[in-house]
């Protein structure tokens, strides 16, 4: 089943985000290689594709996991969480309607 991982960043955590980004992306590449990643990306803190020093306000990941517990465990192990980037993380089951899977 698909799960949405919606994370909110700690204000002013851009430096920590940038430092942890390679390890964060490595995990996403692994999900993609396994055919489990639907989409992933950050929320720019301002209305711009490149927010510069304004940074990001959080992230969204939609991926397939065996269970809600498995999705939560994966989210808890995110390098952004360990680096203090994420203030909170909410994991919910997700039903994709469009585009048709």
C-alpha positions, -999 to 999 in steps of 0.1 A, spaced: 0 0 0 11 36 -5 18 59 24 23 97 25 51 109 47 45 146 54 73 163 74 75 198 87 109 214 91 123 232 121 125 269 113 160 279 103 172 243 96 185 249 60 222 243 70 213 209 86 191 200 56 219 207 32 244 187 53 221 156 56 208 158 20 232 132 4 222 105 29 185 115 26 187 112 -12 205 79 -10 175 64 8 151 78 -17 172 64 -46 170 30 -29 131 32 -28 131 43 -64 154 14 -75 130 -10 -58 100 6 -77 84 18 -45 87 56 -48 58 75 -63 71 110 -56 93 130 -32 103 166 -28 105 196 -5 81 224 2 99 257 -7 94 282 21 86 309 -4 67 309 -37 98 299 -58 113 267 -73 146 279 -58 139 295 -24 176 303 -18 183 312 18 146 311 26 150 273 25 122 248 29 93 243 52 91 205 49 89 175 26 65 151 11 73 115 2 47 91 -13 60 55 -14 49 19 -11 55 1 22 43 -33 36 24 -16 64 18 17 82 43 6 109 69 -1 82 64 34 67 67 50 101 99 31 109 113 42 75 104 78 82 118 77 117 152 66 103 154 95 78 187 114 81 168 146 81 151 135 114 185 125 129 200 159 118 172 179 135 157 191 102 122 177 109 101 192 137 73 167 131 65 138 107 30 125 99 26 92 81 -8 83 66 -21 56 42 -25 71 7 -48 60 -21 -36 71 -55 -64 80 -79 -47 102 -105 -28 96 -125 -41 61 -127 -16 36 -114 
